[in-house]
Amino acid sequence: MDFLAPIIGTLGVGGLAGFAAGYALKKAVKFALFVFGALFILLQILAYHFPGMVHVDWGGLAHQGAQGAHSAGSYLWRVLTFNLPLGAGFVGGLALGLRKG
């Protein structure tokens, strides 16, 4: 049973790190969505009351946003899993942290 101690320790540390990262990530995404929603409402109010002054190219914004989201998600995953020997526990903990956060 002594051979299990390093494995359990590694999974535990990886799981805890994954949970913490997932929890923080979910909170950050919620805050970013709140800010995005508030800015959207503000832009719509300004566009409604000042139609000649404010014009938003929603098509261009959607295109740029989709490209940015894809590259940001890929970048975030590479950063979170870089040099991580605790991968199995980390992924499980990340999923749990995203769910509970």
Secondary structure, 3 states (H helix, E strand, C coil): CCCHHHHHHHHHHHHHHHHHHHHHHHHHHHHHHHHHHHHHHHHHHHHHHCCCCCCCCHHHHHHHHHHHHHHHHHHHHHHHHCCCCCHHHHHHHHHHHHHHC
